[in-house]
Amino acid sequence: MIGELIEKLTIANIKLFGLCDKKANIAKNPGDYSKGEMAEVMRKDIELCKQRANLKNAIDNKISQAIMTGDVSVTNEVKSYGS
């Protein structure tokens, strides 16, 4: 479960990185973009930031829960990794 959350967080981070480039382009050349395009970029940015925060909280909660319960099992594939 934590792995899936981390994967989703990674995807959100990649999308946010792409939006940073787009926001930088808008800042450099605002005349090249319509107000609608700018609003859409900002909407996506806010949505992804909220998603990222929720995912980070979920990961923190899962890790805390695993530590508190002592339920930190590791699959055989992970145990043998690097052997």
C-alpha positions as CSV (number, residue, x, y, z in Angstrom):
1,M,0.0,0.0,0.0
2,I,2.8,2.5,0.8
3,G,4.5,1.7,-2.5
4,E,1.3,2.6,-4.4
5,L,1.1,5.9,-2.5
6,I,4.8,6.7,-3.2
7,E,4.2,5.9,-6.9
8,K,1.2,8.2,-7.0
9,L,3.3,10.9,-5.2
10,T,6.1,10.5,-7.8
11,I,3.6,11.0,-10.6
12,A,2.2,14.1,-9.0
13,N,5.7,15.5,-8.5
14,I,6.5,14.9,-12.2
15,K,3.3,16.6,-13.3
16,L,4.0,19.6,-11.0
17,F,7.5,19.8,-12.4
18,G,6.0,20.1,-15.9
19,L,3.6,22.7,-14.7
20,C,6.5,24.7,-13.3
21,D,8.0,24.9,-16.8
22,K,4.7,26.0,-18.2
23,K,4.2,28.7,-15.5
24,A,7.8,29.9,-16.2
25,N,6.9,30.2,-19.9
26,I,3.7,32.1,-19.0
27,A,5.6,34.5,-16.8
28,K,8.2,35.1,-19.6
29,N,5.6,35.5,-22.4
30,P,2.2,36.3,-20.9
31,G,0.9,37.6,-24.2
32,D,1.3,34.2,-25.8
33,Y,-1.4,32.7,-23.5
34,S,-5.1,33.4,-23.1
35,K,-6.6,34.1,-19.6
36,G,-8.3,30.7,-19.9
37,E,-5.0,28.9,-20.5
38,M,-3.4,30.7,-17.6
39,A,-6.4,29.8,-15.3
40,E,-6.2,26.2,-16.4
41,V,-2.6,26.0,-15.5
42,M,-3.2,27.5,-12.1
43,R,-6.2,25.2,-11.5
44,K,-4.1,22.2,-12.3
45,D,-1.3,23.5,-10.0
46,I,-3.6,23.9,-7.1
47,E,-5.2,20.5,-7.7
48,L,-1.8,18.7,-7.9
49,C,-0.5,20.5,-4.8
50,K,-3.6,19.4,-2.8
51,Q,-3.2,15.8,-4.2
52,R,0.5,15.9,-3.3
53,A,-0.2,17.0,0.3
54,N,-2.9,14.3,0.7
55,L,-0.5,11.7,-0.5
56,K,2.3,12.8,1.8
57,N,-0.1,12.7,4.7
58,A,-1.4,9.2,3.8
59,I,2.2,8.0,3.5
60,D,3.1,9.5,6.9
61,N,0.0,7.9,8.4
62,K,0.8,4.5,7.0
63,I,4.4,4.6,8.2
64,S,3.3,5.7,11.7
65,Q,0.6,3.0,11.8
66,A,3.2,0.4,10.8
67,I,5.7,1.6,13.4
68,M,3.0,1.6,16.2
69,T,1.7,-1.8,15.4
70,G,5.0,-3.4,14.5
71,D,3.6,-4.5,11.2
72,V,6.6,-4.0,9.1
73,S,6.7,-7.1,7.0
74,V,9.0,-7.4,4.0
75,T,8.5,-9.7,1.0
76,N,11.1,-12.2,0.0
77,E,11.9,-10.3,-3.2
78,V,12.9,-7.3,-1.2
79,K,14.9,-9.3,1.4
80,S,17.0,-10.9,-1.4
81,Y,17.4,-7.6,-3.3
82,G,21.1,-6.8,-3.7
83,S,22.2,-10.3,-2.7
